[in-house]
Amino acid sequence: MKIFAASAISALLLAAAPPVFAQQATDLAERAGTVKVVQGDARITNAKGERALQPGDPVATADTVSTGADSSASMVLRDGTTLVLGANSRVNLKDFAYNSTTQEGNLLLSVLRGSMRMLTGLIGKTRPESVNITTPTSTIGILGTDFIVQVPEGDK
């Protein structure tokens, strides 16, 4: 009788496990990247609201990352692209998709204000036409692997 009760409990626990694993897989699929370094006041804004940015935080499509005066933040996207935001900057990750098996994907960033240094990852190295940066006044197609974009304070 005790064996049957233990088996029934085990079966119930196993039946409950797939949703947990499915949720973790969904979270990983939605994660475009990870925040690595934050200095000073950096914030992330998305559908859930606005909050302070911390190292290890996920970054997803549609997230906007902003930095205050004397502040900076860096993040690494899943394809290895590194983004470094300078002081008083705001960047929106408009679109990001990456398949680690085929190494195909696309990246669309909007630099709304301030400065951003970008070291392209696998998307930019294998398919540079799939990486685009917009500013309030222009669109930049990426041909290199390391560059800086700066949007003056008057451009919004």
N, C-alpha and C positions, 0 to 999 in steps of 0.2 A: 504494500500500500504506500509506503514512503517513497519507493522508487517511482511509482506512478505520479505522485504529487510533485516530485522533483522534475520529472519529465514534462509535466504539464506547465510548470513554472518556466522551465527552459524554453519550451515552445512559445510561450507568451512573450518572453524576453526577445527571442529571435524574431518573432513577428513584428515587434516594435522597433527593431534595429534598422531595417531598410529606410524608413523615413529620415532617421538621423543621418545616415550616410548620404542619402539623396540630398538633404539640406546642405551638408558640407560640400558636395559636388556642385550644387547650385551656387553657393557662395563663392567657390573657387572660379567657376565659369564667369560670374559677374565681376570678379576682381580683374581690373585692367592692369593694376600695378600695386606697388607698396611704397609707402613713405619711408625714406631712409633716415634723413636728417632734418631737424627743425631747429632753427635758431631764432629766438625772439617770438614775436606774435605772428603765427601762421594759422589760417582758418580754412575749413572746407565747408562748402555750401552745396546741398543737394536737396532732393525731395523730402528728406527727413528733417531739414532745417540747417542751421549753422552751428558749428562747434569748433573748438580748438583742435588743431592738428597735432598728432603725436607720432613719433617714429613707430613703425609697424602697422599703422592704420592702412586699410585698403583704400584704393582709389578706383572709381568705376566710371563708366561712360556717363556723361552729363554732370559729373562733379566739377565744381569750380574751386580752385585753390587760390588763396590770396595771402599776401604777406604784408605786414605793416612796415613802418619806418625802422631802419636798422635791423631788418629781419630777412630770413631766407629759408628756403625749403628745397629739398631734393627728393625725387621719387624715381623708381625704376619700374618700367612697364614690363609685362611678361615676355616680350620679345627682346629685352635687354636695352631698350631705349632708356636713356637717362635724361631727366629734365631737372634743371636747377633754376629756381626762381630767385631773382634779386629782390631788393627792398621795394616796397610799394608796388608790387606786381599782382596781376590777376590773370589766371589762365583757366580756360574751360576746355575739358576733354570732351569734345563734341561726339567723336566716334572712335572706337577702338575694337578691332577684331583680330584675333591671332590664332592660327591653328599650329600648334607646336609640332605636329607630325609632318605637315607639308611646308611649314615655315612661311605660309601665305597669310596675308591679312591686310588691314588698312588702318591708318591713323589720321585723324583730323583734329587739330588743336586750334583754339582761338586765343591769341595773346591779346587781351583786352587793355592791359596797361602794364607799364614797367618793362622789365627785361627777363629773358629766359635764354639759358644756354641749353642746347640739345645735342646729345651724342646719339646718333641713330643706332638702333638695334638691327635685328635680322630683317624686319620689314623694309627698312630703309636701305639695307645693304643688298637685298635680293630683288626688291621691287621698289625702287625709289619713287616711281610715279604714284605709288599708293600712300605716300606720306605728304600731307598738305598742312600748311600753317596759314591761318588767316589773322589779319590785324584789322583794326577799324577802317583802314584805307587800302589794303592790298591782300593778295593771296600769294603765298610763296610755295613753289614746288621745290622739293628737296633733291639736290643732286650730290651734295657732299655728305660727310658723316659727322661733322662737328661744326656748329655755327651758333651765333648769338642773334636774337631778335630783340629790338628795343622799340617800345611804343612810347613816344613823349607824353607827358602828363596831359597836354591839351587834347590829345586824341582819345575819344572814348567810344 
